C-alpha cells in the first residue's frame, strides 16, 4: 500500500487494517440501518486502492 501523505491518513489506514477496530468504527459511525445490512464479520484487508492516479499527486 502507498504511504499516506499525512499523519491522519496514516492513523486511519493503520486502524482500518485491524478487523476489530474497523468493525467497531463502522458500528459506531455508520447509520444503524446500513450496519444492519452489513456482515461486518466478513471484513478482510485487500491490498488495493480506489484513488485514481491523478488524485494521488
C-alpha positions as CSV (number, residue, x, y, z in Angstrom):
1,X,0.0,0.0,0.0
2,X,1.2,3.5,-0.8
3,X,2.5,5.6,2.1
4,X,-0.1,8.2,3.2
5,X,0.6,11.9,2.7
6,X,-0.3,13.0,6.2
7,X,-0.4,11.6,9.7
8,X,-4.2,11.5,9.8
9,X,-4.3,9.3,6.8
10,X,-1.6,7.0,8.2
11,X,-3.5,6.6,11.5
12,X,-6.8,5.8,9.8
13,X,-5.2,3.3,7.3
14,X,-3.4,1.6,10.2
15,X,-6.5,1.4,12.3
16,X,-8.7,0.0,9.4
17,X,-6.2,-2.8,8.9
18,X,-7.2,-4.2,12.2
19,X,-10.6,-6.1,11.7
20,X,-11.8,-5.5,15.3
21,X,-11.2,-1.7,15.1
22,X,-12.7,-1.5,11.6
23,X,-15.9,-3.3,12.8
24,X,-16.2,-1.1,15.9
25,X,-15.6,2.1,13.8
26,X,-18.3,1.1,11.3
27,X,-20.8,0.0,14.0
28,X,-20.4,3.4,15.8
29,X,-20.2,5.8,12.9
30,X,-22.4,4.3,10.1
31,X,-26.2,4.7,10.2
32,X,-27.8,1.8,12.1
33,X,-29.9,0.9,9.1
34,X,-26.8,0.4,6.9
35,X,-25.0,-1.6,9.6
36,X,-27.9,-3.9,9.9
37,X,-27.4,-4.8,6.2
38,X,-23.7,-5.5,6.5
39,X,-21.8,-8.6,7.5
40,X,-19.0,-7.0,9.4
41,X,-17.6,-10.4,10.3
42,X,-16.6,-10.9,6.7
43,X,-14.3,-7.9,6.6
44,X,-10.9,-8.6,5.0
45,X,-8.0,-6.5,4.1
46,X,-7.3,-6.0,0.4
47,X,-4.0,-4.6,-0.9
48,X,-5.6,-2.1,-3.3
49,X,-6.8,1.5,-3.6
50,X,-9.7,3.2,-5.2
51,X,-7.9,6.6,-5.5
52,X,-7.0,7.2,-9.2
53,X,-3.5,8.2,-10.2
54,X,-4.5,11.8,-10.9
55,X,-5.7,12.3,-7.3
56,X,-2.6,10.5,-5.7
57,X,-0.5,13.5,-6.7
